[in-house]
Amino acid sequence: MPIVPGIALPEELFEIDQHKIVCLNIDPDVLQKIRKVRQKNSGLRPSYSDLKNVFAEVEYVWDLARKHQNWTVVDTTNKSVEETAWRSSTRSLERNMTNTASSEYVRAAYTRKIPRRNS
């Protein structure tokens, strides 16, 4: 769901397991460049790609993540959709792991390279 400053987050967001929430964020300069292209091709309002507004939106997401420390934040700057999805899922799993398993094991499971146990 998109997070937009000035629009309240739905209450349902706070009723689910907070460890399952993943915030996607991006460098403001990169987002501005993307938005300028979108704006040119679709006639969006000038404020859509204004760096001050873009920066405020990115900061708003970071503020939310600082407030809700159980949320996972994934930086999508210069990342493919596949890499973003992989990072989102592995970081969420790592945050939910118990002390009996390691994040190395989760990473290995995603790459199908299960580590050997030291005997």
C-alpha positions as CSV (number, residue, x, y, z in Angstrom):
1,M,0.0,0.0,0.0
2,P,1.4,3.4,-0.8
3,I,2.3,5.7,2.1
4,V,1.5,9.3,1.4
5,P,2.0,12.2,3.8
6,G,-1.2,13.7,4.8
7,I,-3.3,10.6,4.2
8,A,-3.9,8.5,7.4
9,L,-2.7,5.0,7.4
10,P,-5.5,2.4,7.7
11,E,-6.2,1.0,11.1
12,E,-5.9,-2.5,9.7
13,L,-2.2,-1.9,9.3
14,F,-1.8,-1.8,13.0
15,E,-3.9,-4.9,13.6
16,I,-1.6,-7.3,11.8
17,D,1.7,-8.7,13.0
18,Q,4.0,-5.7,12.8
19,H,7.0,-7.9,11.9
20,K,5.3,-8.6,8.6
21,I,5.3,-5.0,7.4
22,V,8.0,-4.0,4.9
23,C,8.6,-0.4,4.0
24,L,10.2,0.3,0.6
25,N,12.3,3.4,0.4
26,I,14.5,5.0,-2.2
27,D,17.1,7.8,-2.5
28,P,15.2,11.1,-3.0
29,D,17.4,12.1,-6.0
30,V,16.7,8.8,-7.8
31,L,13.0,9.0,-7.0
32,Q,12.9,12.6,-8.4
33,K,14.5,11.5,-11.7
34,I,11.9,8.7,-12.0
35,R,9.1,11.1,-11.3
36,K,10.3,13.6,-13.8
37,V,10.1,11.0,-16.5
38,R,6.6,9.9,-15.4
39,Q,5.6,13.6,-15.2
40,K,6.8,14.3,-18.7
41,N,5.0,11.3,-20.1
42,S,1.7,11.6,-18.2
43,G,1.2,15.4,-17.5
44,L,1.3,15.1,-13.7
45,R,1.3,18.3,-11.6
46,P,4.8,20.0,-11.2
47,S,4.9,19.3,-7.4
48,Y,5.0,15.6,-8.2
49,S,8.7,15.7,-9.0
50,D,9.7,18.7,-6.8
51,L,12.7,17.6,-4.8
52,K,11.5,19.2,-1.6
53,N,8.2,17.3,-1.8
54,V,10.0,14.0,-2.8
55,F,12.4,14.4,0.1
56,A,9.5,15.0,2.5
57,E,7.8,11.8,1.3
58,V,11.0,9.7,1.8
59,E,11.6,11.3,5.2
60,Y,8.0,10.5,6.2
61,V,8.6,6.8,5.5
62,W,11.8,6.9,7.5
63,D,10.0,8.6,10.4
64,L,7.3,5.9,10.4
65,A,9.9,3.2,10.4
66,R,11.7,4.8,13.3
67,K,8.4,5.0,15.2
68,H,7.5,1.4,14.3
69,Q,10.7,-0.4,14.9
70,N,9.3,-3.8,14.1
71,W,8.8,-2.8,10.5
72,T,11.5,-3.8,8.0
73,V,12.8,-1.1,5.7
74,V,14.3,-2.0,2.3
75,D,16.2,0.5,0.2
76,T,15.1,0.0,-3.4
77,T,17.5,2.5,-4.9
78,N,19.0,1.0,-8.1
79,K,17.5,-2.4,-7.3
80,S,15.6,-4.7,-9.6
81,V,12.1,-5.8,-8.6
82,E,13.5,-9.3,-8.0
83,E,16.3,-8.1,-5.7
84,T,13.8,-5.9,-3.8
85,A,11.5,-8.9,-3.3
86,W,14.3,-11.1,-2.2
87,R,15.6,-8.5,0.3
88,S,12.1,-7.9,1.6
89,S,11.4,-11.5,2.3
90,T,14.8,-12.4,3.7
91,R,14.9,-9.4,6.0
92,S,11.4,-10.1,7.3
93,L,12.3,-13.7,7.9
94,E,15.5,-12.7,9.7
95,R,13.7,-10.3,12.0
96,N,11.2,-13.1,12.9
97,M,13.7,-15.8,13.5
98,T,14.2,-17.4,16.9
99,N,17.5,-17.8,18.6
100,T,17.6,-21.5,17.4
101,A,18.2,-20.6,13.8
102,S,20.6,-18.2,12.2
103,S,20.1,-15.6,9.5
104,E,22.8,-17.4,7.5
105,Y,20.5,-20.4,7.3
106,V,17.6,-18.3,6.0
107,R,19.8,-16.7,3.4
108,A,21.1,-20.2,2.4
109,A,17.6,-21.6,2.2
110,Y,16.7,-18.8,-0.3
111,T,19.7,-19.6,-2.5
112,R,19.3,-23.4,-2.0
113,K,22.7,-23.6,-0.4
114,I,22.2,-25.0,3.1
115,P,25.3,-24.7,5.2
116,R,27.1,-27.7,6.6
117,R,27.0,-28.2,10.3
118,N,30.4,-28.2,12.0
119,S,31.0,-31.5,13.9
